Structures are given as C-alpha cells and as structure tokens.
C-alpha cells in the first residue's frame, strides 16, 4: 500500500434514474461497499468515501471504511473528492477518483491508473477500452475518448468520434489526479464544452491540463439504469 496514493469514492443519493443508487443491493452487499472493497483489494492506498448524505456515511462507517461528509450540492464527483481531501487535511500526492457506481471494477484497473499517474508526466490519468459493440458507437450514454499518438486525451464526447476508419474508444470514468492538478481543476469554473457535453473532464482539457489514457481490455459495468443494475448483479453472483 502506497502512502502517496489514496482512492476516494464520491457518492450521493440524488440520482434521477436510480434513486438511492449507492445503497442498492449487489449480490448481498450495498453497491458503495462493493466498490470500496474492490478499491481496498487493489492495495493502491487508503480508501475513503466522500459522502453527500448521512445515510451513506453511516453505512460506510458500519462496514469499517473511512468516510467524510461533503456538501450534497457540489457539482461533480471530482469536487466532492477534493472537498473530502481538504476536510481531512490529507497529504497524498496521487488521488484516484473512483466512481461509486462501478461495482465490478477490477483491482487491476485501479492499479493501472495509479501506476500511469505516477509514471506519466500528465496531470491526470484515466482509461479506455476499444469499442467492439457497434451499437455503442452512436450511443450518447457511452462516452468516447479521442486519443492522440502519445496516449494523451485530445477530447471526450458522446458522439461517434473521430470520423473515418479506425477504432473508437469507450471511456472508463475513473480519474487519477496529481494533487496540484486536482486543486487547479476544482477552482476552474465549469467550461462551455463541459456543460454542452455534460462531461466534467472537458473542464480539465479546456484549461490546459493533460490527461493520459491507458487502453485496457475490459470495461467495468457502470450502473445508471435498472438494466445495468441487473447486469451488475449477474456479474457479481
């Protein structure tokens, strides 16, 4: 376990499509606890849940994970991560923002992003996987990462992009931040492209921060709909 890295999982109950999403049962455990356990298995560092609601805080503490209460009105997961980081006066140099709705995330993926963050000169590290399902290419719920030859993100979009022959990449919404980059990010105002695409990572790109992208073989199930929930439950049996 590294003393320089920490995994912070932002979670709140306010979900328009799946109310109380972090508390939903995934094969006998609340979703947020499954995510925290996967983070713990990675051995990357301390695991902390940044809670937007008292009910999540109480549940996390009851399962012996560290938790911090944050303002439920914060605009993004990264804002919630930073609020918890500052509230507890943490000193870690590398901060992994792990979404609380990825119950099937592999410890190896978390390790990969952390390793890339530490070794890369980029400000932020994330991951993507090649799209193999044709339906995903034009699905606006599948975010595409446009990656340059140096494995840096050029753009993120809900559209099929770039145009022409070649692979498209499904972005996996896990971010590793260098401490200084996270501090910069949360002090930038929401950017025009961020608001247009509804993708918080565009705020970083529009303000000149660099994002390294690791291409991996598989995508964890992100739970946004009832269908996703059932898929995650089947996967965790």
VENKAPE-V825525 format. One record per residue. RES is the residue in one letter. PHI is phi as a letter, one per 20 degrees, with the letter a starting at -180 (NA if undefined). OMEGA is omega in whole degrees, 0 to 359 (* if undefined). Layout:
# VENKAPE-V825525
res: <RES:RES>
phi: <PHI:PHI>
omega: <OMEGA:OMEGA>
This chain:
# VENKAPE-V825525
res: <X:X:X:X:X:X:X:X:X:X:X:X:X:X:X:X:X:X:X:X:X:X:X:X:X:X:X:X:X:X:X:X:X:X:X:X:X:X:X:X:X:X:X:X:X:X:X:X:X:X:X:X:X:X:X:X:X:X:X:X:X:X:X:X:X:X:X:X:X:X:X:X:X:X:X:X:X:X:X:X:X:X:X:X:X:X:X:X:X:X:X:X:X:X:X:X:X:X:X:X:X:X:X:X:X:X:X:X:X:X:X:X:X:X:X:X:X:X:X:X:X:X:X:X:X:X:X:X:X:X:X:X:X:X:X:X:X:X:X:X:X:X:X:X:X:X:X:X:X:X:X:X:X:X:X:X:X:X:X:X:X:X:X:X:X:X:X:X:X:X:X:X:X:X:X:X:X:X:X:X:X:X:X:X:X:X:X:X:X:X:X:X:X:X:X:X:X:X:X:X:X:X:X:X:X:X:X:X:X:X:X:X:X:X:X:X:X:X:X:X:X:X:X:X:X:X:X:X:X:X:X:X:X:X:X:X:X>
phi: <NA:e:e:e:d:b:d:d:d:f:b:b:e:f:c:f:e:c:g:l:g:f:e:f:f:c:l:n:c:f:g:f:f:f:f:f:f:f:f:f:f:f:m:f:r:g:d:c:d:e:e:e:b:f:f:f:g:f:f:f:f:f:e:m:d:f:b:c:e:c:f:f:e:f:e:b:f:f:f:f:f:f:f:f:g:f:g:e:l:f:c:f:e:c:c:e:e:d:f:f:d:d:f:d:g:e:g:f:f:f:f:g:f:f:f:f:f:f:e:e:e:f:f:c:c:b:b:b:c:f:f:d:e:g:f:f:f:d:e:f:f:d:e:d:e:e:d:f:f:e:m:d:f:e:a:c:b:e:e:f:b:e:f:n:f:p:f:d:c:e:f:d:f:d:c:d:d:f:g:f:f:f:f:f:g:f:e:f:f:g:e:g:f:g:f:f:e:l:c:f:f:f:f:f:f:f:d:n:f:e:c:e:c:e:e:c:e:c:d:f:f:e:e:c:c:f:f:f:g:f:f:f:f:f:f:e:f>
omega: <182:174:183:182:175:174:179:185:178:182:174:186:187:174:184:184:180:180:178:187:183:184:184:184:172:179:173:179:175:184:183:179:176:180:180:179:178:177:179:180:181:182:183:182:178:178:182:176:177:193:174:184:182:181:177:179:182:180:181:179:179:177:173:171:177:182:174:176:178:181:181:182:177:193:183:177:180:175:180:177:182:179:178:180:181:182:182:178:182:185:183:180:185:188:178:175:183:181:182:180:177:186:180:181:181:174:181:179:178:178:181:181:179:180:180:179:183:186:185:173:180:179:186:176:177:183:177:178:180:178:179:179:184:182:182:187:181:179:182:176:176:181:180:175:175:192:177:184:180:180:173:177:174:182:171:185:174:179:173:188:5:179:174:182:177:183:168:186:178:181:176:191:172:183:168:180:161:188:183:180:178:178:177:185:186:178:172:173:175:187:182:181:176:182:181:181:187:180:187:183:178:175:179:182:182:180:170:176:181:181:175:182:172:176:183:188:186:184:175:180:174:187:177:183:177:178:176:181:180:177:179:179:178:182:185:180:*>
